[in-house]
Each structure stands twice: as C-alpha cells, then as structure tokens.
Amino acid sequence: MKPFIYDYTLDELKDWMKEAGEPAFRADQLFDWLYVKRVRSFEDMTNLPKALRAKLDEAFAFVALSEITRLTSKDGTVKYLFGLHDNHAIETVVMRHNYGISICVTTQVGCRIGCTFCASTLGGLKRNLTAGEIVAQVVTAQQMLDETGERIASIVIMGSGEPFENYDATMKFLRIVTHAKGLNIGQRHITVSTSGIVPNIYRFADENTQINLAISIHAPNDALRSKLMPVNRRYPFDEVMEAIRYYIAKTGRRVTFEYALIGGVNDRPEHAEELADVLNGMLCHVNLIPVNYVPERKYVRTPREDIFAFHRILQSRGINATIRREQGHDIAAACGQLRAKHMESMR
Ligand code: SF4
C-alpha cells in the first residue's frame, strides 16, 4: 500500500525530494499544488517535470477518501460520509455560521471512549486515522467549496474519535493545515476537543501553540461523570480539572467546556449550581449542547425552558456560557449517526 501524499509535512516532502535527487523548491511547488491550487492528481501539476510527476505517482497514493454520501441541510450544513481505502467510513461536517465556514473533522474510525450519549462509540474503535486522512477531509471539503468560491475559515476536531488517543497524527494534521505555504488556517481558528485524556492535556499545554482546547465535561462531579463517560474512571474529574488549570496557567488561553444536556440526568438547577462552583474563577467558557434522542440509552432532550434556566444560573454566577445553535438537525448531523446508518445498511 502506497503512503498518502497528504501524510507528509513540507519538511518531509523536502527530504523526499532530496533523496529523489530533486531540488528542494520542487517540494514547495508540490505543496502549493496540493494545498493552494488543490488539484486532484499529480498529472495536473504542470510546472513539475513529467518524469518527477511519474515518480510521485509511483511513490504516493493521491486519493485518501471517496465520497459515499453527501447530505445538505436546509441551514446549509453539509455532511459527508467518506469511504477509506480499507472500506471503513467516516463522517465530516461543513457548517455555515455568520462568522464563516467551519469544518468538523474525524480522527478515528469509531471510538473506544464509550460516552453514553454518543453514536460514534457504539461499534468501538476500528482504527486511528493517519494525519493524511484527516488532512484529506479538509482538502476534499475545500475542493467542493472552491466551486462556489467559499473558504473554510475554522476547524473543529470534534468528529468521531478521541484526538488525544491519536495524538501524533492529530498534531501532524495541525502542522500541515496551519502551514503558511498551504491551507494556512490560523491556529486561533482551530479547536481540538478531548474527553479528558489527562497526560495528553499536559503534553498539549507544553506544545506552545495557539490552538484552542475544548473539554467534554458533561457533568459537574466525579460520580455523575463516571456514569456518563466511562473514561472518567481512568482519568477522574479532579485530575482533569487539575490538568486544565495547568493548561490555562501555561498558555493563558481560555478553555471551552462542552456540556451535553440530557433530560433529567445532568440538566437540573443543582447541576448548574455545582458546575458554577467548580468553574468559579477559571478562564473558561461553557458550551451547552442539547443532546439528540439516543434510542440505545433512552436519553431524551432537555425541554427548552430548562435549557434556558441552566444557562441563566451559570450566567448569574459569572460563568460565561452559550447554548449551541443546532445545525443540520434534518440530516442527522450529530456525531456518528450517518456512519451508524451506513454500517446498518451494509449489514
Ligand atoms: S463523544 Fe467523542 S470521545 Fe465520546 S464516545 Fe463520542 S466520539 Fe468518542
């Protein structure tokens, strides 16, 4: 199996050119074709000598993803189901906001974290994606947007999978998409979301980037969090909080807490009060996400007025909080739903 061209950083492509006896500037040209002109084959790279194009074609695979399904929501959200070379499928979502277009990428096929409200984890983890398979999600979506002259302005790493369990590939992905000679997406416009893999929160804090960090917290205490997220038994609530305090102290950056509101489970006023106690004085923001109905768990949505009440309590206690605007509701845009349907139909 040939490696994907999107798996390579510019420096690695320069090394490859050197070994192939080519001048280093050829790597810059190649990188430009991949990420600025965004062509779909080596053949299209017309300022590279024909012999070099043939060499590249022999050494690398170009196509990392094939489109299986594309669903477009009334609100402009587009959800892709992409096929991988080994017949697995992954989801990628493009969302339109008033501040620009964002893309939500996937880092693993399935997930082993087991959050009880999430469809992505139902079949467990199949495998990690390579950096190039994550990069290709952005490039492929951008190629489609190129047709209408639109541009991806921000990236959230919140699709299926736990990016901090595929840490090296995720970091390499970030190096490739932020490169000034390529897609050039600003670090401040990228958010990586973790369920709380404590050692890698410390590692990420020490990376010295400007990339935003989001933590899936979903409960205000250890006992409830363990019920909703089995990962909490491995990395308990207090240890996650300690790691986040380290991250904030080290980077001076605000952290986002993702809190999925589940009807009657973690959405009561006392949960909001307890969350406010825990987050008191922390440089943070809370993103409240009303969960979708999860048939396997019998989880139901929090009524609208209770969502607002939860939000009000946090605000009144000085905690910065927003309610996530739902997007793509009509196309099953919640994490893992489209892939789950696809797997079902394959069976
Ligand atoms: S919410 Fe994220 S970390 Fe949790 S099971 Fe789903 S994909 Fe994995």
Boltz pocket constraint, residues with backbone or C-beta under 6 A from the ligand:
constraints:
  - pocket:
      binder: B
      contacts: [[A, 110], [A, 111], [A, 112], [A, 113], [A, 114], [A, 115], [A, 118], [A, 119], [A, 120], [A, 121], [A, 158], [A, 159], [A, 160], [A, 161], [A, 162], [A, 195], [A, 216], [A, 335]]
      max_distance: 6.0
